[in-house]
Amino acid sequence: MKIHIVLDSVRDKNLKQMKQLNAAIFPVKYKDKFYSDCIACGDVTQLAYYNDILVGAIACRLESKGEGKAKLYIMTLGVLAPYRDLGVGTHLLEHSLRVAREDPNIEEAYLHVQTNNDGAIRFYGKHGFSIKEMIPNYYKRIDPPDCYILHKNLVVAVEGTDGAE
């Protein structure tokens, strides 16, 4: 079953809602810089509403790779428990990736995920992400402390274009 979701950008007027949602979903209290990054990154960070109730959010930021290129870092993606497995997370992720792909300077997306978070690893795997590396002791005060970096290339290779005329 899928439900009708309305997405909205993060801005000052709904930032408090995002903070409350994150407090309900994640075991971490995010600093003000996290939220200022959310507002600064525009459409890649989104809130998901069902019947005017905030049920999920994706928070991303852009990181420079040099030479005008960038990568999309997915800081958080969370959905309230009663609304999971209804397509909300997929809707949020696909929106952010689509916006990133529209910018030819954004070449990849990546995120960190705890090594024992099998559900998240499967979810991102279904969306084309793969494990790039494992970082021991990445997380502080969370067990296990190790994480994987999950990576997805956003550059679409065009077949038959080898540059020859």
CNS distance restraints for C-alpha pairs under 8 A (distance, minus, plus):
assign (resid   1 and name CA) (resid  86 and name CA) 5.81 0.50 0.50
assign (resid   2 and name CA) (resid  86 and name CA) 4.67 0.50 0.50
assign (resid   2 and name CA) (resid  87 and name CA) 5.67 0.50 0.50
assign (resid   3 and name CA) (resid  50 and name CA) 7.64 0.50 0.50
assign (resid   3 and name CA) (resid  86 and name CA) 6.27 0.50 0.50
assign (resid   3 and name CA) (resid  87 and name CA) 7.29 0.50 0.50
assign (resid   3 and name CA) (resid  88 and name CA) 7.84 0.50 0.50
assign (resid   4 and name CA) (resid  50 and name CA) 6.57 0.50 0.50
assign (resid   5 and name CA) (resid  48 and name CA) 6.17 0.50 0.50
assign (resid   5 and name CA) (resid  49 and name CA) 5.58 0.50 0.50
assign (resid   5 and name CA) (resid  50 and name CA) 5.16 0.50 0.50
assign (resid   5 and name CA) (resid  51 and name CA) 7.96 0.50 0.50
assign (resid   5 and name CA) (resid  88 and name CA) 7.04 0.50 0.50
assign (resid   6 and name CA) (resid  48 and name CA) 5.75 0.50 0.50
assign (resid   6 and name CA) (resid  49 and name CA) 5.13 0.50 0.50
assign (resid   6 and name CA) (resid  50 and name CA) 6.56 0.50 0.50
assign (resid   7 and name CA) (resid  46 and name CA) 6.17 0.50 0.50
assign (resid   7 and name CA) (resid  47 and name CA) 5.50 0.50 0.50
assign (resid   7 and name CA) (resid  48 and name CA) 4.68 0.50 0.50
assign (resid   7 and name CA) (resid  49 and name CA) 6.25 0.50 0.50
assign (resid   7 and name CA) (resid  92 and name CA) 7.80 0.50 0.50
assign (resid   8 and name CA) (resid  46 and name CA) 5.51 0.50 0.50
assign (resid   8 and name CA) (resid  47 and name CA) 5.20 0.50 0.50
assign (resid   8 and name CA) (resid  48 and name CA) 6.64 0.50 0.50
assign (resid   8 and name CA) (resid  49 and name CA) 7.86 0.50 0.50
assign (resid   9 and name CA) (resid  39 and name CA) 7.97 0.50 0.50
assign (resid   9 and name CA) (resid  42 and name CA) 6.69 0.50 0.50
assign (resid   9 and name CA) (resid  43 and name CA) 5.87 0.50 0.50
assign (resid   9 and name CA) (resid  45 and name CA) 6.36 0.50 0.50
assign (resid   9 and name CA) (resid  46 and name CA) 4.78 0.50 0.50
assign (resid   9 and name CA) (resid  47 and name CA) 6.22 0.50 0.50
assign (resid  10 and name CA) (resid  14 and name CA) 6.29 0.50 0.50
assign (resid  10 and name CA) (resid  15 and name CA) 6.23 0.50 0.50
assign (resid  10 and name CA) (resid  18 and name CA) 7.95 0.50 0.50
assign (resid  10 and name CA) (resid  38 and name CA) 6.73 0.50 0.50
assign (resid  10 and name CA) (resid  39 and name CA) 5.56 0.50 0.50
assign (resid  10 and name CA) (resid  42 and name CA) 7.44 0.50 0.50
assign (resid  10 and name CA) (resid  45 and name CA) 6.64 0.50 0.50
assign (resid  10 and name CA) (resid  46 and name CA) 6.04 0.50 0.50
assign (resid  10 and name CA) (resid  47 and name CA) 6.64 0.50 0.50
assign (resid  11 and name CA) (resid  15 and name CA) 5.84 0.50 0.50
assign (resid  11 and name CA) (resid  39 and name CA) 5.61 0.50 0.50
assign (resid  12 and name CA) (resid  16 and name CA) 7.85 0.50 0.50
assign (resid  12 and name CA) (resid  39 and name CA) 7.82 0.50 0.50
assign (resid  14 and name CA) (resid  18 and name CA) 6.66 0.50 0.50
assign (resid  15 and name CA) (resid  19 and name CA) 6.33 0.50 0.50
assign (resid  15 and name CA) (resid  35 and name CA) 7.60 0.50 0.50
assign (resid  16 and name CA) (resid  20 and name CA) 6.29 0.50 0.50
assign (resid  17 and name CA) (resid  21 and name CA) 6.15 0.50 0.50
assign (resid  17 and name CA) (resid  54 and name CA) 7.33 0.50 0.50
assign (resid  18 and name CA) (resid  22 and name CA) 6.12 0.50 0.50
assign (resid  18 and name CA) (resid  47 and name CA) 7.49 0.50 0.50
assign (resid  18 and name CA) (resid  57 and name CA) 7.36 0.50 0.50
assign (resid  19 and name CA) (resid  23 and name CA) 6.17 0.50 0.50
assign (resid  20 and name CA) (resid  24 and name CA) 6.32 0.50 0.50
assign (resid  21 and name CA) (resid  25 and name CA) 6.30 0.50 0.50
assign (resid  21 and name CA) (resid  54 and name CA) 7.51 0.50 0.50
assign (resid  21 and name CA) (resid  55 and name CA) 7.58 0.50 0.50
assign (resid  21 and name CA) (resid  56 and name CA) 7.32 0.50 0.50
assign (resid  21 and name CA) (resid  80 and name CA) 7.75 0.50 0.50
assign (resid  22 and name CA) (resid  26 and name CA) 5.58 0.50 0.50
assign (resid  22 and name CA) (resid  29 and name CA) 7.95 0.50 0.50
assign (resid  22 and name CA) (resid  78 and name CA) 7.55 0.50 0.50
assign (resid  23 and name CA) (resid  27 and name CA) 7.23 0.50 0.50
assign (resid  23 and name CA) (resid  28 and name CA) 7.34 0.50 0.50
assign (resid  23 and name CA) (resid  29 and name CA) 6.66 0.50 0.50
assign (resid  24 and name CA) (resid  80 and name CA) 7.73 0.50 0.50
assign (resid  25 and name CA) (resid  78 and name CA) 6.58 0.50 0.50
assign (resid  25 and name CA) (resid  79 and name CA) 7.28 0.50 0.50
assign (resid  25 and name CA) (resid  80 and name CA) 6.50 0.50 0.50
assign (resid  26 and name CA) (resid  78 and name CA) 7.91 0.50 0.50
assign (resid  30 and name CA) (resid  34 and name CA) 6.16 0.50 0.50
assign (resid  30 and name CA) (resid  35 and name CA) 7.72 0.50 0.50
assign (resid  31 and name CA) (resid  35 and name CA) 7.13 0.50 0.50
assign (resid  32 and name CA) (resid  36 and name CA) 6.23 0.50 0.50
assign (resid  33 and name CA) (resid  37 and name CA) 6.03 0.50 0.50
assign (resid  34 and name CA) (resid  38 and name CA) 6.40 0.50 0.50
assign (resid  35 and name CA) (resid  39 and name CA) 6.45 0.50 0.50
assign (resid  36 and name CA) (resid  40 and name CA) 6.12 0.50 0.50
assign (resid  37 and name CA) (resid  41 and name CA) 6.15 0.50 0.50
assign (resid  37 and name CA) (resid  60 and name CA) 7.84 0.50 0.50
assign (resid  37 and name CA) (resid  61 and name CA) 6.25 0.50 0.50
assign (resid  38 and name CA) (resid  42 and name CA) 7.25 0.50 0.50
assign (resid  38 and name CA) (resid  45 and name CA) 5.97 0.50 0.50
assign (resid  38 and name CA) (resid  59 and name CA) 5.86 0.50 0.50
assign (resid  38 and name CA) (resid  60 and name CA) 6.45 0.50 0.50
assign (resid  38 and name CA) (resid  61 and name CA) 6.73 0.50 0.50
assign (resid  39 and name CA) (resid  45 and name CA) 7.60 0.50 0.50
assign (resid  41 and name CA) (resid  45 and name CA) 6.54 0.50 0.50
assign (resid  41 and name CA) (resid  60 and name CA) 6.99 0.50 0.50
assign (resid  41 and name CA) (resid  61 and name CA) 5.65 0.50 0.50
assign (resid  41 and name CA) (resid  62 and name CA) 6.90 0.50 0.50
assign (resid  43 and name CA) (resid  96 and name CA) 7.13 0.50 0.50
assign (resid  43 and name CA) (resid  99 and name CA) 6.94 0.50 0.50
assign (resid  44 and name CA) (resid  58 and name CA) 7.85 0.50 0.50
assign (resid  44 and name CA) (resid  59 and name CA) 7.32 0.50 0.50
assign (resid  44 and name CA) (resid  60 and name CA) 6.02 0.50 0.50
assign (resid  44 and name CA) (resid  61 and name CA) 7.62 0.50 0.50
assign (resid  44 and name CA) (resid  95 and name CA) 7.31 0.50 0.50
assign (resid  44 and name CA) (resid  96 and name CA) 4.43 0.50 0.50
assign (resid  44 and name CA) (resid  97 and name CA) 7.50 0.50 0.50
assign (resid  44 and name CA) (resid  99 and name CA) 6.18 0.50 0.50
assign (resid  44 and name CA) (resid 100 and name CA) 6.91 0.50 0.50
assign (resid  45 and name CA) (resid  57 and name CA) 7.52 0.50 0.50
assign (resid  45 and name CA) (resid  58 and name CA) 5.43 0.50 0.50
assign (resid  45 and name CA) (resid  59 and name CA) 4.59 0.50 0.50
assign (resid  45 and name CA) (resid  60 and name CA) 5.32 0.50 0.50
assign (resid  45 and name CA) (resid  61 and name CA) 7.76 0.50 0.50
assign (resid  45 and name CA) (resid  96 and name CA) 6.79 0.50 0.50
assign (resid  46 and name CA) (resid  57 and name CA) 5.67 0.50 0.50
assign (resid  46 and name CA) (resid  58 and name CA) 5.46 0.50 0.50
assign (resid  46 and name CA) (resid  59 and name CA) 6.73 0.50 0.50
assign (resid  46 and name CA) (resid  92 and name CA) 6.88 0.50 0.50
assign (resid  46 and name CA) (resid  96 and name CA) 7.73 0.50 0.50
assign (resid  47 and name CA) (resid  54 and name CA) 6.92 0.50 0.50
assign (resid  47 and name CA) (resid  55 and name CA) 7.90 0.50 0.50
assign (resid  47 and name CA) (resid  56 and name CA) 5.98 0.50 0.50
assign (resid  47 and name CA) (resid  57 and name CA) 4.37 0.50 0.50
assign (resid  47 and name CA) (resid  58 and name CA) 6.63 0.50 0.50
assign (resid  47 and name CA) (resid  92 and name CA) 7.86 0.50 0.50
assign (resid  48 and name CA) (resid  54 and name CA) 5.85 0.50 0.50
assign (resid  48 and name CA) (resid  55 and name CA) 5.84 0.50 0.50
assign (resid  48 and name CA) (resid  56 and name CA) 4.94 0.50 0.50
assign (resid  48 and name CA) (resid  57 and name CA) 5.71 0.50 0.50
assign (resid  48 and name CA) (resid  88 and name CA) 7.20 0.50 0.50
assign (resid  48 and name CA) (resid  92 and name CA) 7.14 0.50 0.50
assign (resid  49 and name CA) (resid  53 and name CA) 5.12 0.50 0.50
assign (resid  49 and name CA) (resid  54 and name CA) 4.45 0.50 0.50
assign (resid  49 and name CA) (resid  55 and name CA) 5.65 0.50 0.50
assign (resid  49 and name CA) (resid  56 and name CA) 7.11 0.50 0.50
assign (resid  50 and name CA) (resid  54 and name CA) 6.55 0.50 0.50
assign (resid  50 and name CA) (resid  55 and name CA) 6.56 0.50 0.50
assign (resid  55 and name CA) (resid  79 and name CA) 5.73 0.50 0.50
assign (resid  55 and name CA) (resid  80 and name CA) 5.43 0.50 0.50
assign (resid  55 and name CA) (resid  83 and name CA) 6.77 0.50 0.50
assign (resid  56 and name CA) (resid  77 and name CA) 7.56 0.50 0.50
assign (resid  56 and name CA) (resid  78 and name CA) 5.46 0.50 0.50
assign (resid  56 and name CA) (resid  79 and name CA) 4.04 0.50 0.50
assign (resid  56 and name CA) (resid  80 and name CA) 6.14 0.50 0.50
assign (resid  56 and name CA) (resid  88 and name CA) 7.01 0.50 0.50
assign (resid  56 and name CA) (resid  89 and name CA) 7.28 0.50 0.50
assign (resid  57 and name CA) (resid  76 and name CA) 7.73 0.50 0.50
assign (resid  57 and name CA) (resid  77 and name CA) 5.79 0.50 0.50
assign (resid  57 and name CA) (resid  78 and name CA) 5.61 0.50 0.50
assign (resid  57 and name CA) (resid  79 and name CA) 6.62 0.50 0.50
assign (resid  57 and name CA) (resid  89 and name CA) 7.97 0.50 0.50
assign (resid  57 and name CA) (resid  92 and name CA) 6.97 0.50 0.50
assign (resid  58 and name CA) (resid  74 and name CA) 7.41 0.50 0.50
assign (resid  58 and name CA) (resid  75 and name CA) 7.70 0.50 0.50
assign (resid  58 and name CA) (resid  76 and name CA) 5.64 0.50 0.50
assign (resid  58 and name CA) (resid  77 and name CA) 4.29 0.50 0.50
assign (resid  58 and name CA) (resid  78 and name CA) 6.57 0.50 0.50
assign (resid  58 and name CA) (resid  92 and name CA) 6.16 0.50 0.50
assign (resid  58 and name CA) (resid  93 and name CA) 7.05 0.50 0.50
assign (resid  58 and name CA) (resid  96 and name CA) 7.90 0.50 0.50
assign (resid  59 and name CA) (resid  74 and name CA) 6.13 0.50 0.50
assign (resid  59 and name CA) (resid  75 and name CA) 5.43 0.50 0.50
assign (resid  59 and name CA) (resid  76 and name CA) 5.13 0.50 0.50
assign (resid  59 and name CA) (resid  77 and name CA) 6.40 0.50 0.50
assign (resid  60 and name CA) (resid  72 and name CA) 6.65 0.50 0.50
assign (resid  60 and name CA) (resid  73 and name CA) 5.48 0.50 0.50
assign (resid  60 and name CA) (resid  74 and name CA) 4.44 0.50 0.50
assign (resid  60 and name CA) (resid  75 and name CA) 5.25 0.50 0.50
assign (resid  60 and name CA) (resid  76 and name CA) 7.06 0.50 0.50
assign (resid  61 and name CA) (resid  72 and name CA) 5.97 0.50 0.50
assign (resid  61 and name CA) (resid  73 and name CA) 5.37 0.50 0.50
assign (resid  61 and name CA) (resid  74 and name CA) 6.73 0.50 0.50
assign (resid  61 and name CA) (resid  75 and name CA) 7.17 0.50 0.50
assign (resid  62 and name CA) (resid  70 and name CA) 6.30 0.50 0.50
assign (resid  62 and name CA) (resid  71 and name CA) 5.73 0.50 0.50
assign (resid  62 and name CA) (resid  72 and name CA) 4.80 0.50 0.50
assign (resid  62 and name CA) (resid  73 and name CA) 6.10 0.50 0.50
assign (resid  63 and name CA) (resid  70 and name CA) 5.40 0.50 0.50
assign (resid  63 and name CA) (resid  71 and name CA) 5.31 0.50 0.50
assign (resid  63 and name CA) (resid  72 and name CA) 6.39 0.50 0.50
assign (resid  63 and name CA) (resid  73 and name CA) 6.92 0.50 0.50
assign (resid  64 and name CA) (resid  68 and name CA) 7.24 0.50 0.50
assign (resid  64 and name CA) (resid  69 and name CA) 6.13 0.50 0.50
assign (resid  64 and name CA) (resid  70 and name CA) 4.40 0.50 0.50
assign (resid  64 and name CA) (resid  71 and name CA) 6.51 0.50 0.50
assign (resid  65 and name CA) (resid  69 and name CA) 5.21 0.50 0.50
assign (resid  65 and name CA) (resid  70 and name CA) 4.93 0.50 0.50
assign (resid  65 and name CA) (resid  71 and name CA) 6.75 0.50 0.50
assign (resid  66 and name CA) (resid  70 and name CA) 7.25 0.50 0.50
assign (resid  68 and name CA) (resid 105 and name CA) 6.62 0.50 0.50
assign (resid  69 and name CA) (resid 105 and name CA) 4.67 0.50 0.50
assign (resid  69 and name CA) (resid 106 and name CA) 5.98 0.50 0.50
assign (resid  69 and name CA) (resid 107 and name CA) 7.08 0.50 0.50
assign (resid  70 and name CA) (resid 105 and name CA) 5.85 0.50 0.50
assign (resid  70 and name CA) (resid 106 and name CA) 4.67 0.50 0.50
assign (resid  70 and name CA) (resid 107 and name CA) 6.41 0.50 0.50
assign (resid  70 and name CA) (resid 108 and name CA) 7.63 0.50 0.50
assign (resid  71 and name CA) (resid 106 and name CA) 5.17 0.50 0.50
assign (resid  71 and name CA) (resid 107 and name CA) 5.81 0.50 0.50
assign (resid  71 and name CA) (resid 108 and name CA) 4.97 0.50 0.50
assign (resid  71 and name CA) (resid 109 and name CA) 5.61 0.50 0.50
assign (resid  71 and name CA) (resid 110 and name CA) 7.60 0.50 0.50
assign (resid  72 and name CA) (resid 100 and name CA) 7.12 0.50 0.50
assign (resid  72 and name CA) (resid 106 and name CA) 6.81 0.50 0.50
assign (resid  72 and name CA) (resid 108 and name CA) 6.21 0.50 0.50
assign (resid  72 and name CA) (resid 109 and name CA) 4.48 0.50 0.50
assign (resid  72 and name CA) (resid 110 and name CA) 6.39 0.50 0.50
assign (resid  73 and name CA) (resid 109 and name CA) 5.79 0.50 0.50
assign (resid  73 and name CA) (resid 110 and name CA) 5.18 0.50 0.50
assign (resid  73 and name CA) (resid 111 and name CA) 5.72 0.50 0.50
assign (resid  74 and name CA) (resid 109 and name CA) 7.21 0.50 0.50
assign (resid  74 and name CA) (resid 110 and name CA) 6.19 0.50 0.50
assign (resid  74 and name CA) (resid 111 and name CA) 5.11 0.50 0.50
assign (resid  75 and name CA) (resid 111 and name CA) 6.61 0.50 0.50
assign (resid  75 and name CA) (resid 112 and name CA) 7.89 0.50 0.50
assign (resid  77 and name CA) (resid  89 and name CA) 7.06 0.50 0.50
assign (resid  77 and name CA) (resid  92 and name CA) 7.95 0.50 0.50
assign (resid  77 and name CA) (resid  93 and name CA) 7.78 0.50 0.50
assign (resid  78 and name CA) (resid  89 and name CA) 7.04 0.50 0.50
assign (resid  79 and name CA) (resid  83 and name CA) 6.47 0.50 0.50
assign (resid  79 and name CA) (resid  84 and name CA) 6.07 0.50 0.50
assign (resid  79 and name CA) (resid  88 and name CA) 7.05 0.50 0.50
assign (resid  79 and name CA) (resid  89 and name CA) 6.50 0.50 0.50
assign (resid  80 and name CA) (resid  84 and name CA) 6.58 0.50 0.50
assign (resid  83 and name CA) (resid  88 and name CA) 7.20 0.50 0.50
assign (resid  84 and name CA) (resid  88 and name CA) 6.88 0.50 0.50
assign (resid  84 and name CA) (resid  89 and name CA) 7.49 0.50 0.50
assign (resid  87 and name CA) (resid  91 and name CA) 6.03 0.50 0.50
assign (resid  88 and name CA) (resid  92 and name CA) 6.27 0.50 0.50
assign (resid  89 and name CA) (resid  93 and name CA) 6.07 0.50 0.50
assign (resid  90 and name CA) (resid  94 and name CA) 5.90 0.50 0.50
assign (resid  91 and name CA) (resid  95 and name CA) 6.13 0.50 0.50
assign (resid  92 and name CA) (resid  96 and name CA) 6.38 0.50 0.50
assign (resid  93 and name CA) (resid  97 and name CA) 6.15 0.50 0.50
assign (resid  94 and name CA) (resid  98 and name CA) 5.95 0.50 0.50
assign (resid  95 and name CA) (resid  99 and name CA) 6.24 0.50 0.50
assign (resid  96 and name CA) (resid 100 and name CA) 6.18 0.50 0.50
assign (resid  97 and name CA) (resid 101 and name CA) 6.06 0.50 0.50
assign (resid  97 and name CA) (resid 109 and name CA) 7.77 0.50 0.50
assign (resid  97 and name CA) (resid 154 and name CA) 7.88 0.50 0.50
assign (resid  98 and name CA) (resid 102 and name CA) 6.38 0.50 0.50
assign (resid  99 and name CA) (resid 103 and name CA) 7.13 0.50 0.50
assign (resid 100 and name CA) (resid 106 and name CA) 6.05 0.50 0.50
assign (resid 100 and name CA) (resid 154 and name CA) 7.88 0.50 0.50
assign (resid 101 and name CA) (resid 106 and name CA) 6.63 0.50 0.50
assign (resid 101 and name CA) (resid 107 and name CA) 7.67 0.50 0.50
assign (resid 101 and name CA) (resid 154 and name CA) 6.05 0.50 0.50
assign (resid 101 and name CA) (resid 155 and name CA) 7.37 0.50 0.50
assign (resid 104 and name CA) (resid 155 and name CA) 7.85 0.50 0.50
assign (resid 106 and name CA) (resid 154 and name CA) 7.24 0.50 0.50
assign (resid 106 and name CA) (resid 155 and name CA) 7.97 0.50 0.50
assign (resid 107 and name CA) (resid 153 and name CA) 6.28 0.50 0.50
assign (resid 107 and name CA) (resid 154 and name CA) 5.06 0.50 0.50
assign (resid 107 and name CA) (resid 155 and name CA) 5.34 0.50 0.50
assign (resid 108 and name CA) (resid 151 and name CA) 7.24 0.50 0.50
assign (resid 108 and name CA) (resid 152 and name CA) 5.69 0.50 0.50
assign (resid 108 and name CA) (resid 153 and name CA) 4.48 0.50 0.50
assign (resid 108 and name CA) (resid 154 and name CA) 4.76 0.50 0.50
assign (resid 108 and name CA) (resid 155 and name CA) 7.08 0.50 0.50
assign (resid 109 and name CA) (resid 151 and name CA) 5.87 0.50 0.50
assign (resid 109 and name CA) (resid 152 and name CA) 5.25 0.50 0.50
assign (resid 109 and name CA) (resid 153 and name CA) 6.52 0.50 0.50
assign (resid 109 and name CA) (resid 154 and name CA) 6.83 0.50 0.50
assign (resid 110 and name CA) (resid 129 and name CA) 7.99 0.50 0.50
assign (resid 110 and name CA) (resid 149 and name CA) 6.76 0.50 0.50
assign (resid 110 and name CA) (resid 150 and name CA) 5.47 0.50 0.50
assign (resid 110 and name CA) (resid 151 and name CA) 4.40 0.50 0.50
assign (resid 110 and name CA) (resid 152 and name CA) 6.28 0.50 0.50
assign (resid 111 and name CA) (resid 149 and name CA) 5.70 0.50 0.50
assign (resid 111 and name CA) (resid 150 and name CA) 5.45 0.50 0.50
assign (resid 111 and name CA) (resid 151 and name CA) 6.82 0.50 0.50
assign (resid 112 and name CA) (resid 147 and name CA) 6.14 0.50 0.50
assign (resid 112 and name CA) (resid 148 and name CA) 5.67 0.50 0.50
assign (resid 112 and name CA) (resid 149 and name CA) 4.70 0.50 0.50
assign (resid 112 and name CA) (resid 150 and name CA) 6.29 0.50 0.50
assign (resid 113 and name CA) (resid 117 and name CA) 6.81 0.50 0.50
assign (resid 113 and name CA) (resid 120 and name CA) 7.32 0.50 0.50
assign (resid 113 and name CA) (resid 121 and name CA) 7.35 0.50 0.50
assign (resid 113 and name CA) (resid 147 and name CA) 5.25 0.50 0.50
assign (resid 113 and name CA) (resid 148 and name CA) 5.35 0.50 0.50
assign (resid 113 and name CA) (resid 149 and name CA) 6.54 0.50 0.50
assign (resid 113 and name CA) (resid 150 and name CA) 7.29 0.50 0.50
assign (resid 114 and name CA) (resid 144 and name CA) 7.22 0.50 0.50
assign (resid 114 and name CA) (resid 145 and name CA) 7.23 0.50 0.50
assign (resid 114 and name CA) (resid 146 and name CA) 6.05 0.50 0.50
assign (resid 114 and name CA) (resid 147 and name CA) 4.28 0.50 0.50
assign (resid 114 and name CA) (resid 148 and name CA) 6.32 0.50 0.50
assign (resid 115 and name CA) (resid 144 and name CA) 7.31 0.50 0.50
assign (resid 115 and name CA) (resid 146 and name CA) 5.88 0.50 0.50
assign (resid 115 and name CA) (resid 147 and name CA) 4.86 0.50 0.50
assign (resid 115 and name CA) (resid 148 and name CA) 5.83 0.50 0.50
assign (resid 116 and name CA) (resid 144 and name CA) 7.25 0.50 0.50
assign (resid 117 and name CA) (resid 121 and name CA) 6.32 0.50 0.50
assign (resid 118 and name CA) (resid 122 and name CA) 6.07 0.50 0.50
assign (resid 119 and name CA) (resid 123 and name CA) 6.08 0.50 0.50
assign (resid 120 and name CA) (resid 124 and name CA) 6.09 0.50 0.50
assign (resid 121 and name CA) (resid 125 and name CA) 5.96 0.50 0.50
assign (resid 122 and name CA) (resid 126 and name CA) 6.20 0.50 0.50
assign (resid 123 and name CA) (resid 127 and name CA) 6.76 0.50 0.50
assign (resid 124 and name CA) (resid 128 and name CA) 6.55 0.50 0.50
assign (resid 124 and name CA) (resid 129 and name CA) 5.31 0.50 0.50
assign (resid 124 and name CA) (resid 130 and name CA) 7.67 0.50 0.50
assign (resid 124 and name CA) (resid 150 and name CA) 7.80 0.50 0.50
assign (resid 125 and name CA) (resid 129 and name CA) 4.80 0.50 0.50
assign (resid 125 and name CA) (resid 130 and name CA) 5.96 0.50 0.50
assign (resid 128 and name CA) (resid 152 and name CA) 6.21 0.50 0.50
assign (resid 129 and name CA) (resid 150 and name CA) 5.76 0.50 0.50
assign (resid 129 and name CA) (resid 151 and name CA) 5.10 0.50 0.50
assign (resid 129 and name CA) (resid 152 and name CA) 4.69 0.50 0.50
assign (resid 130 and name CA) (resid 150 and name CA) 5.23 0.50 0.50
assign (resid 130 and name CA) (resid 151 and name CA) 5.44 0.50 0.50
assign (resid 130 and name CA) (resid 152 and name CA) 6.65 0.50 0.50
assign (resid 131 and name CA) (resid 148 and name CA) 6.32 0.50 0.50
assign (resid 131 and name CA) (resid 149 and name CA) 5.86 0.50 0.50
assign (resid 131 and name CA) (resid 150 and name CA) 4.54 0.50 0.50
assign (resid 131 and name CA) (resid 151 and name CA) 6.37 0.50 0.50
assign (resid 132 and name CA) (resid 148 and name CA) 7.22 0.50 0.50
assign (resid 132 and name CA) (resid 149 and name CA) 5.51 0.50 0.50
assign (resid 132 and name CA) (resid 150 and name CA) 5.68 0.50 0.50
assign (resid 132 and name CA) (resid 151 and name CA) 6.06 0.50 0.50
assign (resid 133 and name CA) (resid 148 and name CA) 5.70 0.50 0.50
assign (resid 133 and name CA) (resid 149 and name CA) 5.44 0.50 0.50
assign (resid 133 and name CA) (resid 150 and name CA) 7.61 0.50 0.50
assign (resid 134 and name CA) (resid 146 and name CA) 7.14 0.50 0.50
assign (resid 134 and name CA) (resid 147 and name CA) 5.72 0.50 0.50
assign (resid 134 and name CA) (resid 148 and name CA) 4.37 0.50 0.50
assign (resid 134 and name CA) (resid 149 and name CA) 6.31 0.50 0.50
assign (resid 135 and name CA) (resid 146 and name CA) 5.74 0.50 0.50
assign (resid 135 and name CA) (resid 147 and name CA) 5.33 0.50 0.50
assign (resid 135 and name CA) (resid 148 and name CA) 6.13 0.50 0.50
assign (resid 135 and name CA) (resid 149 and name CA) 7.59 0.50 0.50
assign (resid 136 and name CA) (resid 145 and name CA) 6.78 0.50 0.50
assign (resid 136 and name CA) (resid 146 and name CA) 4.40 0.50 0.50
assign (resid 136 and name CA) (resid 147 and name CA) 6.55 0.50 0.50
assign (resid 137 and name CA) (resid 145 and name CA) 4.65 0.50 0.50
assign (resid 137 and name CA) (resid 146 and name CA) 4.81 0.50 0.50
assign (resid 137 and name CA) (resid 147 and name CA) 7.59 0.50 0.50
assign (resid 138 and name CA) (resid 145 and name CA) 5.66 0.50 0.50
assign (resid 138 and name CA) (resid 146 and name CA) 5.36 0.50 0.50
assign (resid 138 and name CA) (resid 147 and name CA) 6.12 0.50 0.50
assign (resid 139 and name CA) (resid 143 and name CA) 7.90 0.50 0.50
assign (resid 139 and name CA) (resid 144 and name CA) 7.88 0.50 0.50
assign (resid 139 and name CA) (resid 145 and name CA) 4.54 0.50 0.50
assign (resid 139 and name CA) (resid 146 and name CA) 6.44 0.50 0.50
assign (resid 139 and name CA) (resid 147 and name CA) 7.45 0.50 0.50
assign (resid 140 and name CA) (resid 145 and name CA) 6.37 0.50 0.50
assign (resid 141 and name CA) (resid 145 and name CA) 7.46 0.50 0.50
